[in-house]
Structures are given as C-alpha cells and as structure tokens.
C-alpha cells in the first residue's frame, strides 16, 4: 500500500449504540460515539467534530437509533474520526 495510514479512509459498517458529548484539550466540543462495527470489530469508538454539520445535528438530536451506517473515518494515532457517513 502506497498510502500512509493517516491518509487512508476506513469504511466501517455498523450501528451507534450510545453518544457522549466531550471536550478536547482546547475546550472544543466533540461527540464520542460508542459503535458496534461489523467489519472491524476492534473499533468501538468514533469521534465526531462540529465541522460535519449534518452528522453533528443528527447526533445531537439522537436521530441515529436503530439505523445501520457506513462510516468513512480516518485513524489518527488509534483514534477514529468521522469524515462522512451514509445510512444503509
């Protein structure tokens, strides 16, 4: 593979089981999603930042329960961050 790990986009299929609103070291809010991923079982957390407006609003309003998603994520030092998502 020619791509660096940080440039690779992971396609993860699964469901969101819970959310937690957190703040980073600079006091910026983000959501920590507890997920059940089918195709990469070692992933159990995906972080979502406010720059993804549509996803942020849906998560804030809890419009994800019982739905299955394809998550597009980047992995930075073992932490998966959401780039985009698609309902299946």
PDB file as gemmi writes it, atoms N, CA and C in Angstrom:
CRYST1    1.000    1.000    1.000  90.00  90.00  90.00 P 1                      
ATOM      1  N   UNK A   1       0.839  -1.169   0.000  1.00  0.00           N  
ATOM      2  CA  UNK A   1       0.000   0.000   0.000  1.00  0.00           C  
ATOM      3  C   UNK A   1       0.887   1.236   0.000  1.00  0.00           C  
ATOM      4  N   UNK A   2       0.612   2.169  -0.910  1.00  0.00           N  
ATOM      5  CA  UNK A   2       1.397   3.385  -1.028  1.00  0.00           C  
ATOM      6  C   UNK A   2       0.915   4.497  -0.112  1.00  0.00           C  
ATOM      7  N   UNK A   3      -0.300   4.398   0.357  1.00  0.00           N  
ATOM      8  CA  UNK A   3      -0.859   5.450   1.200  1.00  0.00           C  
ATOM      9  C   UNK A   3      -0.341   5.316   2.629  1.00  0.00           C  
ATOM     10  N   UNK A   4      -0.123   6.462   3.250  1.00  0.00           N  
ATOM     11  CA  UNK A   4       0.200   6.456   4.671  1.00  0.00           C  
ATOM     12  C   UNK A   4      -1.072   6.159   5.449  1.00  0.00           C  
ATOM     13  N   UNK A   5      -0.921   5.586   6.612  1.00  0.00           N  
ATOM     14  CA  UNK A   5      -2.079   5.238   7.439  1.00  0.00           C  
ATOM     15  C   UNK A   5      -2.967   6.443   7.727  1.00  0.00           C  
ATOM     16  N   UNK A   6      -2.365   7.596   7.931  1.00  0.00           N  
ATOM     17  CA  UNK A   6      -3.149   8.787   8.256  1.00  0.00           C  
ATOM     18  C   UNK A   6      -3.948   9.298   7.062  1.00  0.00           C  
ATOM     19  N   UNK A   7      -3.584   8.905   5.844  1.00  0.00           N  
ATOM     20  CA  UNK A   7      -4.308   9.329   4.649  1.00  0.00           C  
ATOM     21  C   UNK A   7      -5.351   8.313   4.216  1.00  0.00           C  
ATOM     22  N   UNK A   8      -5.342   7.145   4.808  1.00  0.00           N  
ATOM     23  CA  UNK A   8      -6.254   6.078   4.420  1.00  0.00           C  
ATOM     24  C   UNK A   8      -7.654   6.343   4.993  1.00  0.00           C  
ATOM     25  N   UNK A   9      -8.677   6.137   4.181  1.00  0.00           N  
ATOM     26  CA  UNK A   9     -10.058   6.299   4.637  1.00  0.00           C  
ATOM     27  C   UNK A   9     -10.636   4.909   4.900  1.00  0.00           C  
ATOM     28  N   UNK A  10     -11.028   4.679   6.136  1.00  0.00           N  
ATOM     29  CA  UNK A  10     -11.623   3.409   6.535  1.00  0.00           C  
ATOM     30  C   UNK A  10     -13.119   3.450   6.273  1.00  0.00           C  
ATOM     31  N   UNK A  11     -13.658   2.376   5.728  1.00  0.00           N  
ATOM     32  CA  UNK A  11     -15.093   2.235   5.513  1.00  0.00           C  
ATOM     33  C   UNK A  11     -15.600   1.203   6.505  1.00  0.00           C  
ATOM     34  N   UNK A  12     -16.317   1.672   7.506  1.00  0.00           N  
ATOM     35  CA  UNK A  12     -16.768   0.827   8.607  1.00  0.00           C  
ATOM     36  C   UNK A  12     -18.289   0.732   8.585  1.00  0.00           C  
ATOM     37  N   UNK A  13     -18.806  -0.487   8.728  1.00  0.00           N  
ATOM     38  CA  UNK A  13     -20.250  -0.718   8.715  1.00  0.00           C  
ATOM     39  C   UNK A  13     -20.692  -1.075  10.123  1.00  0.00           C  
ATOM     40  N   UNK A  14     -21.710  -0.368  10.630  1.00  0.00           N  
ATOM     41  CA  UNK A  14     -22.191  -0.689  11.964  1.00  0.00           C  
ATOM     42  C   UNK A  14     -23.273   0.248  12.450  1.00  0.00           C  
ATOM     43  N   UNK A  15     -23.547   0.150  13.744  1.00  0.00           N  
ATOM     44  CA  UNK A  15     -24.591   0.941  14.391  1.00  0.00           C  
ATOM     45  C   UNK A  15     -24.000   1.727  15.560  1.00  0.00           C  
ATOM     46  N   UNK A  16     -24.643   2.845  15.844  1.00  0.00           N  
ATOM     47  CA  UNK A  16     -24.282   3.657  17.007  1.00  0.00           C  
ATOM     48  C   UNK A  16     -25.117   3.161  18.179  1.00  0.00           C  
ATOM     49  N   UNK A  17     -24.466   2.835  19.277  1.00  0.00           N  
ATOM     50  CA  UNK A  17     -25.189   2.350  20.448  1.00  0.00           C  
ATOM     51  C   UNK A  17     -25.349   3.418  21.526  1.00  0.00           C  
ATOM     52  N   UNK A  18     -24.462   4.418  21.522  1.00  0.00           N  
ATOM     53  CA  UNK A  18     -24.539   5.499  22.511  1.00  0.00           C  
ATOM     54  C   UNK A  18     -23.682   6.667  22.048  1.00  0.00           C  
ATOM     55  N   UNK A  19     -23.906   7.828  22.671  1.00  0.00           N  
ATOM     56  CA  UNK A  19     -23.104   9.018  22.382  1.00  0.00           C  
ATOM     57  C   UNK A  19     -22.740   9.696  23.686  1.00  0.00           C  
ATOM     58  N   UNK A  20     -21.600  10.375  23.687  1.00  0.00           N  
ATOM     59  CA  UNK A  20     -21.170  11.156  24.840  1.00  0.00           C  
ATOM     60  C   UNK A  20     -20.603  12.471  24.321  1.00  0.00           C  
ATOM     61  N   UNK A  21     -21.097  13.582  24.824  1.00  0.00           N  
ATOM     62  CA  UNK A  21     -20.551  14.880  24.458  1.00  0.00           C  
ATOM     63  C   UNK A  21     -19.322  15.142  25.320  1.00  0.00           C  
ATOM     64  N   UNK A  22     -18.202  15.397  24.679  1.00  0.00           N  
ATOM     65  CA  UNK A  22     -16.925  15.610  25.368  1.00  0.00           C  
ATOM     66  C   UNK A  22     -16.331  16.941  24.933  1.00  0.00           C  
ATOM     67  N   UNK A  23     -15.227  17.318  25.560  1.00  0.00           N  
ATOM     68  CA  UNK A  23     -14.466  18.499  25.155  1.00  0.00           C  
ATOM     69  C   UNK A  23     -12.999  18.098  25.050  1.00  0.00           C  
ATOM     70  N   UNK A  24     -12.329  18.640  24.026  1.00  0.00           N  
ATOM     71  CA  UNK A  24     -10.916  18.343  23.854  1.00  0.00           C  
ATOM     72  C   UNK A  24     -10.071  19.254  24.756  1.00  0.00           C  
ATOM     73  N   UNK A  25      -8.764  19.193  24.585  1.00  0.00           N  
ATOM     74  CA  UNK A  25      -7.861  19.962  25.447  1.00  0.00           C  
ATOM     75  C   UNK A  25      -8.026  21.470  25.292  1.00  0.00           C  
ATOM     76  N   UNK A  26      -8.547  21.893  24.134  1.00  0.00           N  
ATOM     77  CA  UNK A  26      -8.764  23.318  23.899  1.00  0.00           C  
ATOM     78  C   UNK A  26     -10.195  23.739  24.204  1.00  0.00           C  
ATOM     79  N   UNK A  27     -10.937  22.853  24.868  1.00  0.00           N  
ATOM     80  CA  UNK A  27     -12.314  23.098  25.282  1.00  0.00           C  
ATOM     81  C   UNK A  27     -13.312  23.123  24.113  1.00  0.00           C  
ATOM     82  N   UNK A  28     -12.936  22.503  22.991  1.00  0.00           N  
ATOM     83  CA  UNK A  28     -13.831  22.386  21.839  1.00  0.00           C  
ATOM     84  C   UNK A  28     -14.689  21.130  21.988  1.00  0.00           C  
ATOM     85  N   UNK A  29     -15.997  21.223  21.724  1.00  0.00           N  
ATOM     86  CA  UNK A  29     -16.863  20.057  21.892  1.00  0.00           C  
ATOM     87  C   UNK A  29     -16.700  19.044  20.757  1.00  0.00           C  
ATOM     88  N   UNK A  30     -16.911  17.773  21.080  1.00  0.00           N  
ATOM     89  CA  UNK A  30     -16.986  16.712  20.088  1.00  0.00           C  
ATOM     90  C   UNK A  30     -17.820  15.586  20.674  1.00  0.00           C  
ATOM     91  N   UNK A  31     -18.366  14.753  19.799  1.00  0.00           N  
ATOM     92  CA  UNK A  31     -19.111  13.584  20.252  1.00  0.00           C  
ATOM     93  C   UNK A  31     -18.236  12.354  20.173  1.00  0.00           C  
ATOM     94  N   UNK A  32     -18.289  11.574  21.210  1.00  0.00           N  
ATOM     95  CA  UNK A  32     -17.652  10.264  21.249  1.00  0.00           C  
ATOM     96  C   UNK A  32     -18.788   9.263  21.031  1.00  0.00           C  
ATOM     97  N   UNK A  33     -18.790   8.618  19.878  1.00  0.00           N  
ATOM     98  CA  UNK A  33     -19.823   7.640  19.568  1.00  0.00           C  
ATOM     99  C   UNK A  33     -19.354   6.255  19.957  1.00  0.00           C  
ATOM    100  N   UNK A  34     -20.175   5.552  20.709  1.00  0.00           N  
ATOM    101  CA  UNK A  34     -19.913   4.153  21.023  1.00  0.00           C  
ATOM    102  C   UNK A  34     -20.597   3.364  19.908  1.00  0.00           C  
ATOM    103  N   UNK A  35     -19.810   2.580  19.178  1.00  0.00           N  
ATOM    104  CA  UNK A  35     -20.322   1.917  17.988  1.00  0.00           C  
ATOM    105  C   UNK A  35     -20.103   0.410  18.048  1.00  0.00           C  
ATOM    106  N   UNK A  36     -20.934  -0.288  17.294  1.00  0.00           N  
ATOM    107  CA  UNK A  36     -20.795  -1.732  17.104  1.00  0.00           C  
ATOM    108  C   UNK A  36     -20.496  -1.922  15.621  1.00  0.00           C  
ATOM    109  N   UNK A  37     -19.219  -2.108  15.292  1.00  0.00           N  
ATOM    110  CA  UNK A  37     -18.763  -2.209  13.904  1.00  0.00           C  
ATOM    111  C   UNK A  37     -18.680  -3.677  13.495  1.00  0.00           C  
ATOM    112  N   UNK A  38     -19.265  -3.995  12.361  1.00  0.00           N  
ATOM    113  CA  UNK A  38     -19.327  -5.379  11.889  1.00  0.00           C  
ATOM    114  C   UNK A  38     -18.055  -5.827  11.184  1.00  0.00           C  
ATOM    115  N   UNK A  39     -17.433  -4.951  10.404  1.00  0.00           N  
ATOM    116  CA  UNK A  39     -16.304  -5.367   9.578  1.00  0.00           C  
ATOM    117  C   UNK A  39     -14.935  -5.024  10.162  1.00  0.00           C  
ATOM    118  N   UNK A  40     -14.883  -4.430  11.323  1.00  0.00           N  
ATOM    119  CA  UNK A  40     -13.616  -4.150  12.021  1.00  0.00           C  
ATOM    120  C   UNK A  40     -13.943  -4.074  13.504  1.00  0.00           C  
ATOM    121  N   UNK A  41     -14.068  -5.237  14.116  1.00  0.00           N  
ATOM    122  CA  UNK A  41     -14.620  -5.336  15.471  1.00  0.00           C  
ATOM    123  C   UNK A  41     -13.778  -4.656  16.544  1.00  0.00           C  
ATOM    124  N   UNK A  42     -12.506  -4.382  16.270  1.00  0.00           N  
ATOM    125  CA  UNK A  42     -11.676  -3.717  17.286  1.00  0.00           C  
ATOM    126  C   UNK A  42     -12.001  -2.234  17.414  1.00  0.00           C  
ATOM    127  N   UNK A  43     -12.746  -1.678  16.467  1.00  0.00           N  
ATOM    128  CA  UNK A  43     -13.173  -0.270  16.552  1.00  0.00           C  
ATOM    129  C   UNK A  43     -14.459  -0.207  17.357  1.00  0.00           C  
ATOM    130  N   UNK A  44     -14.434   0.521  18.463  1.00  0.00           N  
ATOM    131  CA  UNK A  44     -15.650   0.658  19.276  1.00  0.00           C  
ATOM    132  C   UNK A  44     -15.987   2.116  19.582  1.00  0.00           C  
ATOM    133  N   UNK A  45     -15.131   3.036  19.122  1.00  0.00           N  
ATOM    134  CA  UNK A  45     -15.364   4.465  19.333  1.00  0.00           C  
ATOM    135  C   UNK A  45     -15.025   5.226  18.056  1.00  0.00           C  
ATOM    136  N   UNK A  46     -15.922   6.141  17.674  1.00  0.00           N  
ATOM    137  CA  UNK A  46     -15.663   7.063  16.571  1.00  0.00           C  
ATOM    138  C   UNK A  46     -15.948   8.468  17.094  1.00  0.00           C  
ATOM    139  N   UNK A  47     -15.011   9.376  16.873  1.00  0.00           N  
ATOM    140  CA  UNK A  47     -15.177  10.763  17.299  1.00  0.00           C  
ATOM    141  C   UNK A  47     -15.778  11.590  16.164  1.00  0.00           C  
ATOM    142  N   UNK A  48     -16.684  12.496  16.529  1.00  0.00           N  
ATOM    143  CA  UNK A  48     -17.343  13.373  15.552  1.00  0.00           C  
ATOM    144  C   UNK A  48     -17.157  14.818  16.009  1.00  0.00           C  
ATOM    145  N   UNK A  49     -16.704  15.640  15.075  1.00  0.00           N  
ATOM    146  CA  UNK A  49     -16.441  17.038  15.378  1.00  0.00           C  
ATOM    147  C   UNK A  49     -17.467  17.933  14.679  1.00  0.00           C  
ATOM    148  N   UNK A  50     -17.690  19.152  15.195  1.00  0.00           N  
ATOM    149  CA  UNK A  50     -18.772  20.017  14.694  1.00  0.00           C  
ATOM    150  C   UNK A  50     -18.639  20.444  13.238  1.00  0.00           C  
ATOM    151  N   UNK A  51     -17.481  20.277  12.622  1.00  0.00           N  
ATOM    152  CA  UNK A  51     -17.336  20.672  11.221  1.00  0.00           C  
ATOM    153  C   UNK A  51     -18.186  19.813  10.280  1.00  0.00           C  
ATOM    154  N   UNK A  52     -18.663  18.662  10.738  1.00  0.00           N  
ATOM    155  CA  UNK A  52     -19.583  17.821   9.966  1.00  0.00           C  
ATOM    156  C   UNK A  52     -21.003  18.175  10.395  1.00  0.00           C  
ATOM    157  N   UNK A  53     -21.515  19.270   9.858  1.00  0.00           N  
ATOM    158  CA  UNK A  53     -22.765  19.843  10.351  1.00  0.00           C  
ATOM    159  C   UNK A  53     -23.942  18.878  10.323  1.00  0.00           C  
ATOM    160  N   UNK A  54     -24.153  18.191   9.203  1.00  0.00           N  
ATOM    161  CA  UNK A  54     -25.316  17.298   9.088  1.00  0.00           C  
ATOM    162  C   UNK A  54     -25.225  16.157  10.108  1.00  0.00           C  
ATOM    163  N   UNK A  55     -24.068  15.532  10.186  1.00  0.00           N  
ATOM    164  CA  UNK A  55     -23.880  14.444  11.149  1.00  0.00           C  
ATOM    165  C   UNK A  55     -24.004  14.976  12.573  1.00  0.00           C  
ATOM    166  N   UNK A  56     -23.418  16.136  12.845  1.00  0.00           N  
ATOM    167  CA  UNK A  56     -23.443  16.735  14.181  1.00  0.00           C  
ATOM    168  C   UNK A  56     -24.882  16.967  14.643  1.00  0.00           C  
ATOM    169  N   UNK A  57     -25.710  17.537  13.765  1.00  0.00           N  
ATOM    170  CA  UNK A  57     -27.106  17.820  14.108  1.00  0.00           C  
ATOM    171  C   UNK A  57     -27.885  16.527  14.350  1.00  0.00           C  
ATOM    172  N   UNK A  58     -27.695  15.534  13.473  1.00  0.00           N  
ATOM    173  CA  UNK A  58     -28.391  14.252  13.646  1.00  0.00           C  
ATOM    174  C   UNK A  58     -27.985  13.559  14.940  1.00  0.00           C  
ATOM    175  N   UNK A  59     -26.725  13.630  15.282  1.00  0.00           N  
ATOM    176  CA  UNK A  59     -26.254  13.009  16.522  1.00  0.00           C  
ATOM    177  C   UNK A  59     -26.773  13.784  17.729  1.00  0.00           C  
ATOM    178  N   UNK A  60     -26.728  15.097  17.662  1.00  0.00           N  
ATOM    179  CA  UNK A  60     -27.228  15.920  18.769  1.00  0.00           C  
ATOM    180  C   UNK A  60     -28.706  15.657  19.025  1.00  0.00           C  
ATOM    181  N   UNK A  61     -29.469  15.416  17.960  1.00  0.00           N  
ATOM    182  CA  UNK A  61     -30.907  15.148  18.080  1.00  0.00           C  
ATOM    183  C   UNK A  61     -31.230  13.668  18.225  1.00  0.00           C  
ATOM    184  N   UNK A  62     -30.204  12.846  18.372  1.00  0.00           N  
ATOM    185  CA  UNK A  62     -30.342  11.391  18.544  1.00  0.00           C  
ATOM    186  C   UNK A  62     -31.139  10.742  17.417  1.00  0.00           C  
ATOM    187  N   UNK A  63     -30.910  11.177  16.196  1.00  0.00           N  
ATOM    188  CA  UNK A  63     -31.604  10.608  15.042  1.00  0.00           C  
ATOM    189  C   UNK A  63     -30.791   9.479  14.413  1.00  0.00           C  
ATOM    190  N   UNK A  64     -30.226   8.629  15.231  1.00  0.00           N  
ATOM    191  CA  UNK A  64     -29.400   7.538  14.727  1.00  0.00           C  
ATOM    192  C   UNK A  64     -29.819   6.183  15.268  1.00  0.00           C  
ATOM    193  N   UNK A  65     -30.707   6.141  16.240  1.00  0.00           N  
ATOM    194  CA  UNK A  65     -31.081   4.890  16.902  1.00  0.00           C  
ATOM    195  C   UNK A  65     -31.693   3.890  15.928  1.00  0.00           C  
ATOM    196  N   UNK A  66     -31.219   2.651  15.998  1.00  0.00           N  
ATOM    197  CA  UNK A  66     -31.763   1.563  15.195  1.00  0.00           C  
ATOM    198  C   UNK A  66     -31.372   1.607  13.732  1.00  0.00           C  
ATOM    199  N   UNK A  67     -30.475   2.512  13.354  1.00  0.00           N  
ATOM    200  CA  UNK A  67     -30.070   2.639  11.962  1.00  0.00           C  
ATOM    201  C   UNK A  67     -28.659   2.093  11.778  1.00  0.00           C  
ATOM    202  N   UNK A  68     -28.437   1.544  10.590  1.00  0.00           N  
ATOM    203  CA  UNK A  68     -27.131   0.999  10.234  1.00  0.00           C  
ATOM    204  C   UNK A  68     -26.459   1.991   9.290  1.00  0.00           C  
ATOM    205  N   UNK A  69     -25.162   2.214   9.495  1.00  0.00           N  
ATOM    206  CA  UNK A  69     -24.430   3.213   8.727  1.00  0.00           C  
ATOM    207  C   UNK A  69     -23.150   2.652   8.124  1.00  0.00           C  
ATOM    208  N   UNK A  70     -22.733   3.300   7.056  1.00  0.00           N  
ATOM    209  CA  UNK A  70     -21.392   3.137   6.520  1.00  0.00           C  
ATOM    210  C   UNK A  70     -20.646   4.398   6.958  1.00  0.00           C  
ATOM    211  N   UNK A  71     -19.677   4.230   7.842  1.00  0.00           N  
ATOM    212  CA  UNK A  71     -18.885   5.337   8.366  1.00  0.00           C  
ATOM    213  C   UNK A  71     -17.590   5.445   7.568  1.00  0.00           C  
ATOM    214  N   UNK A  72     -17.264   6.642   7.128  1.00  0.00           N  
ATOM    215  CA  UNK A  72     -15.988   6.912   6.481  1.00  0.00           C  
ATOM    216  C   UNK A  72     -15.137   7.636   7.507  1.00  0.00           C  
ATOM    217  N   UNK A  73     -14.016   7.015   7.898  1.00  0.00           N  
ATOM    218  CA  UNK A  73     -13.216   7.537   9.009  1.00  0.00           C  
ATOM    219  C   UNK A  73     -11.736   7.580   8.680  1.00  0.00           C  
ATOM    220  N   UNK A  74     -11.055   8.454   9.390  1.00  0.00           N  
ATOM    221  CA  UNK A  74      -9.593   8.494   9.395  1.00  0.00           C  
ATOM    222  C   UNK A  74      -9.136   7.982  10.755  1.00  0.00           C  
ATOM    223  N   UNK A  75      -7.976   7.358  10.761  1.00  0.00           N  
ATOM    224  CA  UNK A  75      -7.394   6.867  12.002  1.00  0.00           C  
ATOM    225  C   UNK A  75      -6.151   7.686  12.288  1.00  0.00           C  
ATOM    226  N   UNK A  76      -6.181   8.415  13.385  1.00  0.00           N  
ATOM    227  CA  UNK A  76      -5.023   9.185  13.802  1.00  0.00           C  
ATOM    228  C   UNK A  76      -4.595   8.696  15.174  1.00  0.00           C  
ATOM    229  N   UNK A  77      -3.469   8.037  15.211  1.00  0.00           N  
ATOM    230  CA  UNK A  77      -2.899   7.511  16.454  1.00  0.00           C  
ATOM    231  C   UNK A  77      -3.902   6.635  17.213  1.00  0.00           C  
ATOM    232  N   UNK A  78      -4.623   5.799  16.484  1.00  0.00           N  
ATOM    233  CA  UNK A  78      -5.557   4.862  17.104  1.00  0.00           C  
ATOM    234  C   UNK A  78      -6.932   5.425  17.380  1.00  0.00           C  
ATOM    235  N   UNK A  79      -7.158   6.698  17.072  1.00  0.00           N  
ATOM    236  CA  UNK A  79      -8.462   7.328  17.265  1.00  0.00           C  
ATOM    237  C   UNK A  79      -9.130   7.523  15.912  1.00  0.00           C  
ATOM    238  N   UNK A  80     -10.330   7.003  15.770  1.00  0.00           N  
ATOM    239  CA  UNK A  80     -11.073   7.114  14.520  1.00  0.00           C  
ATOM    240  C   UNK A  80     -11.940   8.362  14.549  1.00  0.00           C  
ATOM    241  N   UNK A  81     -11.826   9.185  13.499  1.00  0.00           N  
ATOM    242  CA  UNK A  81     -12.611  10.409  13.379  1.00  0.00           C  
ATOM    243  C   UNK A  81     -13.494  10.307  12.140  1.00  0.00           C  
ATOM    244  N   UNK A  82     -14.739  10.689  12.297  1.00  0.00           N  
ATOM    245  CA  UNK A  82     -15.705  10.616  11.213  1.00  0.00           C  
ATOM    246  C   UNK A  82     -15.439  11.688  10.162  1.00  0.00           C  
ATOM    247  N   UNK A  83     -15.393  11.259   8.894  1.00  0.00           N  
ATOM    248  CA  UNK A  83     -15.280  12.173   7.757  1.00  0.00           C  
ATOM    249  C   UNK A  83     -16.642  12.359   7.095  1.00  0.00           C  
ATOM    250  N   UNK A  84     -17.396  11.268   7.023  1.00  0.00           N  
ATOM    251  CA  UNK A  84     -18.714  11.286   6.401  1.00  0.00           C  
ATOM    252  C   UNK A  84     -19.422   9.990   6.809  1.00  0.00           C  
ATOM    253  N   UNK A  85     -20.732   9.950   6.563  1.00  0.00           N  
ATOM    254  CA  UNK A  85     -21.479   8.718   6.826  1.00  0.00           C  
ATOM    255  C   UNK A  85     -22.622   8.605   5.861  1.00  0.00           C  
ATOM    256  N   UNK A  86     -23.103   7.374   5.742  1.00  0.00           N  
ATOM    257  CA  UNK A  86     -24.188   7.094   4.823  1.00  0.00           C  
ATOM    258  C   UNK A  86     -25.078   6.047   5.477  1.00  0.00           C  
ATOM    259  N   UNK A  87     -26.373   6.313   5.512  1.00  0.00           N  
ATOM    260  CA  UNK A  87     -27.313   5.353   6.087  1.00  0.00           C  
ATOM    261  C   UNK A  87     -27.505   4.206   5.119  1.00  0.00           C  
ATOM    262  N   UNK A  88     -27.482   2.996   5.628  1.00  0.00           N  
ATOM    263  CA  UNK A  88     -27.691   1.805   4.788  1.00  0.00           C  
ATOM    264  C   UNK A  88     -29.118   1.324   4.875  1.00  0.00           C  
TER     265      UNK A  88                                                      
END                                                                             
